[in-house]
Amino acid sequence: MFKFTNNFNCCKAVHCKNFGVLNSKDYIHKSTKLGYLSIECKLCGSNPPWINNELVANIIKEKLDIHFSAKLNHCPKCSCYFFFDKNTSLHKYGFTSSGRQRKQCAQCGLVFTMANFKKTEKLKSVLSTIVSAQETRKAIKTTGLSPKSYYFYLQQLSLILANFSRLNEEKIIERKHLGLHSEGKVLSLIHKRGVYSLITTEINSGYVLLQSHNLTRTSLHAEDIYQTQNNTIVVDNNAESIEEMLINRYTQNMERKHFEQLLVGELKALAKCKLIYPDKLAYIHFQLLNAFTRKALKYDHFIEHESTLRAGALMASLKEIKKSNAAVYFFLPLSRAKENLNGKKIGWWNDRWYTNEFAAYCPITSIMKDNAAIPLKEANDINLFYSYLDTHINKGVNSFNVLNQLLEIQRVLFNYCELTAQQSRANRIGITDKTYTPESLLDEALQSINA
């Protein structure tokens, strides 16, 4: 099993000798010098906010189960997570009384029954209500199922599509180079409920690899629960120049209690759940993103120009950054570029900014040569996915499990069924040459599992 980072309390200044070093003699632990708990690095003078490592570890485990455990027809003990666990050999071990195949794991000896999904018409009926974004009561009435049966088939549908998607994505993680793009969005539901969500796409295709949100059922201390009505989201303005726009964004970041303290306005949690702060989600999301990056020889990660995301992205790529196998960039899409920023220093940390026809970008982890080529193309797919979710998600959902199931189903449908120039994002990333309707996608997913 892959081991996640278990301590994030270190210097996060990339060009400091203490970058990523734990327990340096230069540190003052839990310093309150700037009015908030931080780890103060006396060598470079930085004060990154103190992180509750236990909180991050507990929610990573919860998110692993949500995003990577839909592994059907593999040993549930040895190979329970996609990408993080190796598949083990299986042997046939007879049949159940109903004729379903049993298998035995060669590694641990566990005997289990192979998945075999039937009643496909009911699955398709539930899928139809999701595609048409029906409210739950109406959806249950439309399908003619009991509420218990409707939620059962919804769970099955999520498992089937997620399994099909992750199996195909295993082809991606073996690539020599991977380009990623990450942004945060607020998904609003009715009655002021909602979540802050981080979304990561593959940058050339727009394929959504991972979306995770700040809702949890994990027990939290009072200080870790997000319950604010304030809003410190950086707002783009109508500045005449790119440089002025960037300066304004830095200024808005520095007006916070500390620059990683992103507040996203009034959000209420779903029933029997709590919300965590967005900066903690950044550490969790980017650790989970190692599912896709850890086998790539090199990767570039373009993150939204938002200080809350910077530390989490750096900590997730720490080993690869030190080996020069990974690079992290700030990224700001531009509708029009009026001037070139060829390495101009902007902001409180003298970040060097560049522009091309698509965006302004800033290398966080390296020093670029002017006009150096980077794998950056127009990246509007996160906005497109967010708009898709906003119109297709059931806004009345008030269940943790149901929200996660709906979000995963919509992620798969967006990747495989939404076409741009007659191609899906799954086509563009190269994991299938077929185009699908939601129903034909379900047919193929069922066929691959039942085979």
Secondary structure, 3 states (H helix, E strand, C coil): CCCCCCCCCCECCCCCCCECCCCCCCEEEEECCCCCCEEEECCCCCCCECCCHHHHHHHHHHHHHHHHCCCCCCCCCCCCCCCCCCCCCEEEEEECCCCCEEEEECCCCCEEECCCCCCHHHHHHHHHHHHCCCCHHHHHHHHCCCHHHHHHHHHHHHHHHHHHHHHHHCCCCCCCEEEEEEEEEEEECHHHEEEEEEEEEECCCCCEEEEEECEECCCCCHHHECCCCCECCCCCCCCCCHHHHHHHHHHHHHCCCCCCCCCECCCECCCCCEEECHHHHHHHHHHHCHHHHCCCCEEEEEEECCHHHHHHHHHHCHHHHHCCCEEEEEEEECCCCCCCCCCEEECCCCEEEEECCCEEEEECCCCCCCCCCCCCCCCCHHHHHHHHHHHHCCCCCCCHHHHHHHHHHHHHHHHHHCEECCEEHHHHHCCCCCCCCHHHHHHHHHHHHHC
